[in-house]
Structures are given as structure tokens and as C-alpha cells.
Amino acid sequence: MVTTPDALVAEVAQQRRLVTPIPGPRSQELAARRSAAVAPGVSSTLPVYVERGGGAVLVDVDGNSFIDLGSGIAVTSVGHALPAVVDAIARQAARFTHTCFMVGPYEGYVEVCEQLNTRTPGDHAKLSALFNSGAEAVENAVKVARHATGRQAVIVFDHAYHGRTNLTMALTAKAAPYKQGFGPFAPEVYRVPMSYPLRDPEGMTGAQAAERALATADKQVGADTIAAVLVEPIQGEGGFVVPAPGFLPAIAEWCAARGVVFIADEVQTGFCRTGDWFACDDEGVVPDLVTTAKGIGAGMPLAGVTGRAELMAHVHSGGLGGTYGGNPVACAAALASIETMQSGDLAGAARRIGAAVAGVLGDLAARHPGVADVRGRGAMQAIELVKPGTLEPDPAAAAAIAAGCHREGVVVLTCGTWGNVIRLLPPLVIGDELLGEGLSVLAATADEVLA
């Protein structure tokens, strides 16, 4: 059964409505309080303070309603305050909120692991472990790979983003703001070129881009010392970079032939976001380990590492875990979220959203030479902005478009190594009319900025 978007959203009117200038007076008051209480190292995209949300709409403390085309960075894929998720959270919270799975285990943790083992790519035997965040998942995947192989080196890619812990900062490519001033970083991390079709030599295929990357790894490190190759099937913070077809299969084949663990970071791409349950499914790539977070928990902190049973079982008892990992309330939210994705065919919804978004973005590119690329898959779409006639990044244009959309009541996000990419990650339950209105605001704002 396919559930219509209207049946999935919470009782917040699915409309854009501005009743004050942005930001309104209450948001301005909170901003003043924030400056005295919150560390300035924590930044925010929106100039308003959110009071509630439902479906694909956020309402701020001044009563302004925003069309959310960001989903809290691909987290609220099933929409804000989905009733089924809210009910599951409330029921579990009434029973117990915490025991620590390492002290007193519970069924919800096991059920989430069963779902991950079933839904991640490949039909081989799998095991999973749960954590709190994508960074934790990535860090633990590297631990598993190093333990199982007895090797130390990890290969990562240009433009990658994997988190903000010490190890994941080393794995992340972009210095500012993620790494600047925070070193020294974890050792034995080596970076190689990513397949980036817009910026690669003309005509370079995915297989050729993989050969370039792997030749660099072999020359700099040596395959016999490499524990893992870690890659986002579609890069997130790095700019929604979609590698050329054939790139990921070639990487996976190289790893399999050399006993290197192939880790797919599906933190942003997973759980129906790209039109498949996982982005690796598009080319039939089967990773050895998969990291997940964001969309799995509908806003509750939850992450996982899922992988080949022989790899996951290699780690000794007590070697994986954490006080809050797989919290029972977060597990309840995840199970309700996964059920909604299945019953509502949200992978299909992502494909329909993607077609609509790509059409509007393609029209923008046809009108403006400053739009160098339209790319993405499913409900994960982006435009890259450059100075017309060049490939020089134009982060000022991206910032101006994003700010203009925010003033008009539409949430969009920026990303990219140079901050010159507008990315769209709408909730998978967004209605056609609301999506169309949000895209119209984006197009009008881009037309004004890029004129």
C-alpha cells in the first residue's frame, strides 16, 4: 500500500505564511539571549528560532511558516513530528528511557539491527551495532576494519565529509570550519582524488577516475597496508558530488581483490533519500561495511554500522558500544520511521521529488551561465554556482540565494568545498503543491541574484 503524503504529515498547516519580517521580534530577542549563553563556535543557518514543525513545514516563534527543503540535513525524511513516530516515542518513553544496552539489553535495539541487516545492500550474513551519530558510526567502522585486517591505513577522498571527532576530522577534507585550529589529527589517513564529473578532465569515465584514485593510493600507501577505503556514494557536505558511473564498482572490486574493507558512508544518502533504500543500490554495489544515521531516526539521535558478519564478529566483546548508543527511545522512533518508509513507498516518493526538482534546476541552468551543474539523485539535488564562463566557485551567489529564500519563507542549505552549492533535501512526504511553491521561490530568488 502506498500512503499519500497528506496522510503522513502532522497537524501543522502545510503552507508558507509570513506574518513578520524575517527574523521577527521574538527571534531577535532569542538571538540576543543566545549571544550571551551559547558558544559562538556553534553556528546556525536560519535567522529564526523554530517553535514547532509538521510534515514539510517549520513554524518559528513569531508564527512564520517555512517550507522546509532541508529536512535538518536529511534527517526528517518522514517529515517533522510524524504521528506514528511521535506515538512510538511516547510509548517507549513511558516504559523506560534508558538502561544502556551494554547493561540491560532490550528488544528495540535488536529489531533495529535486524532491519539494518535486511535492508542494507547485499544478501550475505550481516551484523550491526548502534551508536549516536554519523561520526561515531564512521569511527567505529574504521575500528572494525583495522581490527579485522590488522592494517592501519585508511583511504578517503577529496571533498569528503565524515564528521567532527578527531578521527573523522582527519577523514574530512574541508579545513574551514571543520578542522581549522583543531589539530593534530589522527594518523594513517590518506586522501586521493574523487570522481567529480564537472571538474574532472573532459571525457573521464568513472572507471578512469577510480584508476586515478587507486593508483595514488597504491603509490602513496601500498595496498598491503590499507585497512579500508571509505567513500560517500554521493558526497554530502562536499557538494552533492555524484561520481561518474562505474567509479564505485571499480573501487569495490579493487578492495575485494586486495582484502581491503570497502566502507560506504551512507549517513546522508541512506533510507530512501536517493530513490533507493541506499545510494549504493543504484549500481548494485555491495559494501563490506555501511554506516548510517540521519534519516533512520526521524530526528532522534541514532546511528549504525552494518557489515559482513565475519568482519563485525572479529571485534572482541566490549570493543564496540557506548552509554547511549541504540537508546530505546531512538530505536522506537527508527522502527516507526522505517515502517513509514516501507508502507508509504518513500523511495518512490524520492524519485518523484527528484524529477520535479531536477526540472526546475535544469531550467535555472538554461537561463543562467552561473549555474555550472545540476546534479543529484532522488530527493538529494543541487546546483553548483560559478563565475559565468569559468569554473571559479561563486560562494557569494550561493549565500545570497540561500539568504533570499530564507527571507521568503523557504529553507534551503548550502554546501561544497568552496561553499558554492545550493542543496535541496526536502522531506519525502512533501506534497506536490508545497514543493512546487518552494521551488518557485528558489527559482525567483536565483533569477534575481544571478541576473
C-alpha positions, 0 to 999 in steps of 0.5 A: 500500500502506498500512503499519500503524503497528506496522510503522513504529515502532522497537524501543522498547516502545510503552507508558507505564511509570513506574518513578520519580517524575517527574523521577527521580534521574538527571534531577535530577542532569542538571538540576543539571549543566545549571544550571551549563553551559547558558544559562538563556535556553534553556528546556525543557518536560519535567522529564526528560532523554530517553535514547532514543525509538521510534515514539510513545514517549520513554524518559528516563534513569531508564527512564520511558516517555512517550507522546509527543503532541508529536512535538518540535513536529511534527517526528517525524511518522514517529515517533522513530528510524524504521528506514528513516530511521535506515538512510538516515542511516547510509548517507549518513553513511558516504559523506560528511557534508558538502561544502556544496552551494554547493561540491560539489553532490550528488544528495540535495539535488536529489531533495529539491527535486524532491519539494518541487516535486511535492508542494507545492500547485499544478501550475505550474513550481516551484523550491526551495532548502534551508536549516536551519530554519523561520526561515531558510526564512521569511527567505529567502522574504521575500528572494525576494519583495522581490527579485522585486517590488522592494517592501519591505513585508511583511504578517503577522498577529496571533498569528503565529509565524515564528521567532527571527532578527531578521527573523522576530522582527519577523514574530512577534507574541508579545513574551514570550519571543520578542522581549522585550529583543531589539530593534530589529527589522527594518523594513517589517513590518506586522501586521493582524488574523487570522481567529480564529473564537472571538474574532472578532465573532459571525457573521464569515465568513472572507471578512469577516475577510480584508476586515478584514485587507486593508483595514488593510493597504491603509490602513496600507501601500498595496498598491503597496508590499507585497512579500508577505503571509505567513500560517500556514494554521493558526497554530502557536505562536499557538494552533492558530488555524484561520481561518474558511473562505474567509479564505485564498482571499480573501487569495490572490486579493487578492495575485494581483490586486495582484502581491503574493507570497502566502507560506504558512508551512507549517513546522508544518502541512506533510507530512501533519500536517493530513490533507493533504500541506499545510494549504493543500490543504484549500481548494485554495489555491495559494501563490506561495511555501511554506516548510517544515521540521519534519516533512520531516526526521524530526528532522534539521535541514532546511528549504525554500522552494518557489515559482513558478519565475519568482519563485525564478529572479529571485534572482541566483546566490549570493543564496540558500544557506548552509554547511549548508543541504540537508546530505546527511545531512538530505536522506537522512533527508527522502527516507526520511521522505517515502517513509514518508509516501507508502507508509504513507498518513500523511495518512490516518493524520492524519485518523484521529488527528484524529477520535479526538482531536477526540472526546475534546476535544469531550467535555472541552468538554461537561463543562467551561465552561473549555474555550472551543474545540476546534479543529484539523485532522488530527493538529494539535488543541487546546483553548483554556482560559478563565475559565468564562463569559468569554473571559479566557485561563486560562494557569494551567489550561493549565500545570497540565494540561500539568504533570499529564500530564507527571507521568503519563507523557504529553507534551503542549505548550502554546501561544497568545498568552496561553499558554492552549492545550493542543496535541496533535501526536502522531506519525502512526504512533501506534497506536490503543491508545497514543493512546487511553491518552494521551488518557485521561490528558489527559482525567483530568488536565483533569477534575481541574484544571478541576473 
